[in-house]
Amino acid sequence: MEGDFQNKSDAFMAWLRQQGASISPKIELADLRSRGAGRGVVATADIEADEELFTIPRSAVLTVENSELLTRLRGQAIEERTAALPVHDLRADFLDGLGPWLSLILVMMYEYLKGPESRWWQYFSILPSKFDTLMFWSSDELDELQASAVRDKIGKKFTEQMFRDNIVDMIAKHTNVLLPTGTSEPKAEELIGMAHRMGSIIMAYGFDLEKSDNENEKDEEGFAEEEEDEWLPKGMVPLADMLNAEPEGNINAGAGWNNARLFYGESTLTMKATKSIQAGEEVLNDYGPLPRSDLLRRYGYITSKYAQHDVVEISQSMIVDVVTADHKLKKKMVEDKLAYMAEKEVFEDGDENGYDLTHPIWKDTRSCFSEDLLLFITVLLLDDGEYRQLKRKGKLPEVEMDLQLDVAKILKRLTEVRAAQYPTTAEEDRKLLAEMGDDTTSRKTMAVQVRLGEKAILEECRDVLCVYIEETSYWQAFNLKRHGLDEETGFDLETEGRPLVFKRRKL
Ligand SMILES: C[S@@+](CC[C@H](N)C(=O)[O-])C[C@H]1O[C@@H](n2cnc3c(N)ncnc32)[C@H](O)[C@@H]1O
C-alpha cells in the first residue's frame, strides 16, 4: 500500500517530464498523509522569491481543447455532412450548450474510460476517488453543521438532475462518439457516479485557465481585468494541483501563509515562489479568501487559518420579519418597498438573498456589515412619507458612514435571532471541541468548527453593536439635552415645534 502510493507519485512525475514539463530539483512530491493532507509539494532546498518551481506546457493540461473527444466531435460533424445527413452540430452542443464545467466533466469521463490508452492515465491514478466535500456527507453528518447556510449551497439533487439531463442524456444519444471505441455503455447510475467524481475533482483540483498574463487586459489601476470565472475555460493542471493551500493574511491575522502562485504564459503555465521558502517547508498555493464553510463544501478540509474569512449569512426573509415585528410595519408597505428595491437592483429579484456578516476589523462596528445590507434595512425603516418622496424621485437613501441607531438596533436583534437558530451555543461547542481532541480531519470536528466560527461572528458583532448602541444613545441624549430638545421626540422643549437640530426617527 505504502509502496503503491509512492510508486504512483514517481510514475506521475516521470510521465509529467515526458510531457515536456520542467521541474526544479529543489522540490518533490511528498507524502503528507500523516497530517491529513494527502500528497503535497515540499521544498528540498532553500528557494528564493520569484524562483520558478515548475513549468507545464499548455498542451499537457487536461482541457476540452486538448482532448481527443473534441477531435472526434469535429470528425463527426464532417461525417454527417458527407453522408448528407441533416447536419447536427454536436460539437456546438457540446462546447456552448454544456459550458466549461460540464464539458470538462464529459472529457474527463471519456479519457478515464479509455484507461491506460489515455494520455492522462498516470495523472488519473493520483487523482482521488473519495472525497470529504459536503456533497458526500450523510444527512446525519450534515446535521452537525446545524443552521449554517452552507447546507443550502450543496445542491446535490440539482447537480444530479443536471448530470442526468445533460451528460447521461447526451451519452445515450451519441454513445458511438462520446464513449471511447469498444467501451460498453455504462448504466446511468454508473455515469452519474463518474460525473460526480470528475465534477468534485474539478471543484477541488481544477484551474480557471486565464489567458496569458501579457494578453490579459489591464484596468486603470494596472490589475488584470478578470472575465467572469464561471465562463473561463477550466483545466486540470498536473502538479500545480498537487499543491495544498493556506490563505493570505488580513489586517487582523497578519502575514499570509501561502508562498506560490500559478502564472499564465502563452504556451506554458509556470508555478513560481511568491516568497522565499526554506528547505523542508511545504509549497502552498492560495485557493482564495474562502470562509471555512465554503472550503469544506469545495475542498473537504479546513484549517484554523481560514477562520479570518468566516461569514454568517442572514437571510432577507429574516430581516423582513425582524423589522416588521419591531417596527410594526404594514405588510403592503413592506411588499412595496421590496418590489421597489428589486427594481432599483438593490438585490437580485427571484432567489432568496442573504447577506454575510464578517468578523469586525479592529472592533469597528461598521466593518461587519456590507453596504447592501445596511441599505436594505435603511429602506425598510424609512417612514412612509420619506419613502414615498424618494420613490417619486426614483432615488434610494444614502447609507451613512456612521451606523444609524435604529439600524444598529435591528442588526443587534438579527444577531440574536440568527444565533437562536443553532441548537447549541458557542460556549457548548467550545466545550465539545475541547473534549473531542484535535483530530482535525474528522467530519464531526470540522462541522463543529464551522458552526462555531459562525456563532463566534454573531457574538463579536453583537458585542460591538451593544457598545455602539450604548455610546451612541448616550451622546444623542446628551446633545439633545444640550440643545434643549426632548430626549424622546427630539422636539424643542420650549416651542414644542419642529426639531431645531436633529431630524429624528423614533428609536
Ligand atoms: C488541489 S488538491 C491538493 C493535493 C491533495 N493534497 C492530494 O493529495 O491530491 C486539494 C485537496 O488537498 C487537500 N488540502 C489542500 N490544502 C490542505 C491543507 N492545508 N491541509 C489539509 N489538506 C489540504 C484537500 O483535500 C483538498 O481537497
The ligand as an ORCA input file, in Angstrom:
! r2SCAN-3c Opt
* xyz 0 1
  C      -5.556     20.676     -5.145
  S      -5.623     19.305     -4.135
  C      -4.045     19.261     -3.389
  C      -3.428     17.863     -3.452
  C      -4.009     16.863     -2.497
  N      -3.411     17.009     -1.181
  C      -3.851     15.436     -2.970
  O      -3.307     14.625     -2.246
  O      -4.299     15.087     -4.050
  C      -6.757     19.907     -2.962
  C      -7.040     18.951     -1.828
  O      -5.923     18.869     -0.970
  C      -6.301     18.862      0.397
  N      -5.702     20.056      1.033
  C      -5.377     21.232      0.450
  N      -4.813     22.083      1.318
  C      -4.780     21.441      2.501
  C      -4.319     21.799      3.799
  N      -3.782     22.990      4.056
  N      -4.455     20.888      4.782
  C      -5.021     19.683      4.546
  N      -5.476     19.278      3.345
  C      -5.351     20.142      2.324
  C      -7.823     18.856      0.408
  O      -8.254     17.527      0.477
  C      -8.159     19.436     -0.949
  O      -9.395     18.997     -1.452
*
